């Protein structure tokens, strides 16, 4: 059974921050990153447990996408994957979650 993907309200803000940061680099960097990210998120519909539990906060799973980490939760009962945050790996992640 496929899972539904849901986004927490913090995700669009995080996404815009990533977009602004990546737009400073080579043309196409931003576009390539978001194509990769969409592909990985789409996989979660079929395989929500494919990424590891985040050791500093086991309520989350962590997906690596380039220099960024996407944090999400899985609700087995309602079959929902909730995308929570996307943060640069150099940020103080524990404080931001």
N, C-alpha and C positions, 0 to 999 in steps of 0.2 A: 504494500500500500504506500502510495506517495505521501510525502509530508507537504504541508503548506509552509511557505516562507513568509515570515512576518518581520517587520522592521520596527525597532524601538524609535521613538522620536529623536533620540540623540544621533542616530545613524546619518540622517541627511546633513547635519552640521559637520560630523566627522568626514563624510564624503566630500563636502565642499572644501574642507581644509586640505584634504589629500589632493583634490583637483587643483587648488591654488598652488600647492607646493610643486606638484609634478609639471605644471604648465611652465615653470621656470626653466625646464630642461629642454632637451632636443625635441623638435617637432615630432609628434606622434607618441611620445613617452606616456602621456596621460591616457591617450586612446588605447594603447596597447595594455596598459595596466588595468583599465576598467573592463576590457574584453576578457582578460585573464580572470579578474575578480568575478564577473558575471558567470563565467564558465564554472568556476569553483563553487559559487553559491548555488547554481543550478544542480550540481551534483548532490548537494545536500538534500534535495527532494527525494532521492532514492537511497542515499547512504548518509544519513545524518550523524552517525557515530564514527565516521571514517577518520576524523581528526581527534587528536589527543585531548584529554581533560587537562585544563590549565592547573598546574600544580600549586600555584599560589592562591587559587580560588576554585576549588573543584566544582562549583556550580556552573562553571563555564567550560566550553570547549574552545580550542584555539586553532585557527587556520592561518598558515603563513602564505602571504602573497607578496612576493618581492621583499621590500624592507618593511612591510606592514603586517600587522597581526589583526585578524578579524576574530572577534569574540562572539560566541552565540550560545544559546541554551537549546535543549531539546525537551519538549514535552511529549512523552510517549503516549500519554493518555489521550491528548487531543490531536496528536500527530502534527505538531507545529514546531518548526525551527524558528527561533526568534533571534534575529541578527541584532546584537546589542551595540557593539562599538567596532570601529576600525581605527587603529592607532599605530603610529610609527614605532618601530621596535626600540628606538632610543628614548622614548618617553617613559615617565615613571608610571608604568601600567597599573601597578597595585593601587596607587592613589586614584587613578582615573576610573577604575572599575567600581 
